[in-house]
């Protein structure tokens, strides 16, 4: 079963630093943007590490 939109929203918000508590409410647009940016850097870091592994520095 594929994850739903609520799961994606919360996961991206957590990457942006949002804490899921009763006091915090919903994640802001800024937090979601920061989470989205961080999500984009994860595969980039993986590809960089993979390329360094093949170069045997």
Long-range contacts (C-beta under 8 A, 24 or more apart in sequence): 11-35, 12-36, 12-39, 15-39
